Amino acid sequence: MAQRPLFEPLPWNPQDQSLAPLCHGSESWMPLISCAADFSIEIFENAVSQLIHHPEYNSTLILRSEVINESDSDFPELVPSFESLRNIRCIHRKLLPRRPGRDPSLEQYCTLYGDATDESACPDTLVLSPIIEPNGSLPYYHPTVFHLAFRYFSTNPPTLRIEVLPFPNTATDRSSRLYQTCLALLETLHRYGWGAVTNYKKRVLHDCLVPRETYQDVYLLLRERHKHLVDTWQEVTDPLKHVFEDIGIATFLMLLWRDSFADSESKETEEDPMQPWKTWPRPSGGFLDFGCGNGLLTHILTSEGYTGVGIDVRARSSWTQYPSSTQAALHVYAFDPTIADRTYFKPGVFIIGNHADELTPWTPVLSSLYDASGYISIPCCSWAFDAKFERSSTPAFPIPSDNFADSLNLGGDGSNKSSYSKYRIWLASLSLYCGWEVECETLRIPSTRNWAIVGRKQLKAMSTAEAKANVEEIVTGVKGRGLFKARKPEGKAGDH
């Protein structure tokens, strides 16, 4: 694959009059920065479209944008007109902040322009125009400009340039916030253009199983309800990582259950906008948080009205800090998967294996063995059934096709040759062997181990009897080898 050309930005030189800046009425725009464009003008619209629809890629303070309206004939008065350019299309969007309690949302016009002398010309200019209420102000995440333009010039080589119409007294020197923002935007446009030329495809796809917008909205609600846990954290681990990670997993599960367990006879009920999940479908047998550790995920789910339990071989110091309703759902229990034990396996239970270590490969096996309604496994350490997973020696399960690994959304460099990739391929083939249809998601959580495999549908090509026979064969094999040793409960197991 060809290497992306080096991004080499150049500050605007006022002495250079070869490419005139934009001008409408008495207002002359200020060019700030430019670079060579390594793509044709036909690519420009594709590249700036990414900027329009995904502003969150360029600012951690922005959650996403939502399109309010789009028109190729009705252009608002705020949208500037230029003698040399014709208006092609205007997109009215709303920028949503990542922290709505701190930053307000902002509506904005995104207008594409092309050569006024050629009706068939491709767009070569994008102008962003914030909509500011009288006596209003811009949120912190937006630069202090009335307009910001991305321009493409068909020079040799082609040139990309950013121009602005700044607020009075706005600093524009190279160390200013406005200049640094434009530098980042130009680099992003340069990268998007090259990606369009090479038909770049993201190696990791998010939001395969639940909608991104819904996930983000529910996550923000849950974050506000549970962010106080950061201040009361009892573990030695990083609270910022663990609290927000488990809020993200809880959000994903609640939406996954909503979509998985809905049926055609479910009655539509009015949702509480602050707690919409109160009326959502959920697993009939509740949930089982397998190896629940600090118990935080169990706490979040039970706090929001979901029924379930968390089990682990030892109690954590954080358990006693939860309310009595959560403490009642947390149990010290050393589960031995080789022995028939339905203690926590209600019919229709949904099994959660969140970084469950040596229990990870058992998650799909037990889900089939005990008639679970589904499972999610977020693997971390690579374990087989009775020893560490070794890609060279751990027995494999049948793989349906040569491109099976490509369907698993594994990320990385695409070669799928790393030990962790091999382990995830093994887990996915195990899930098929246990009779589950394989679905994968890269979760939006602050962890490098954010790949999840979900089983919620029975494999159509395999009968329930065949799946049961396969998992019983696995359990019998583990017993026969005699290597698996169930961990013993630690501490005062009777306290929980």
Beta strands, then each sheet from edge to edge (+ up, - down):
strand 1: 10-11
strand 2: 23-24
strand 3: 27-28
strand 4: 30-36
strand 5: 62-71
strand 6: 85-97
strand 7: 106-115
strand 8: 125-130
strand 9: 145-153
strand 10: 159-166
strand 11: 287-290
strand 12: 308-312
strand 13: 330-332
strand 14: 350-354
strand 15: 374-378
strand 16: 439-442
strand 17: 451-455
sheet 1: 1+ 4- 10+ 9- 8+ 7- 6+ 5-
sheet 2: 2+ 3-
sheet 3: 13+ 12+ 11+ 14+ 15+ 17- 16+
end
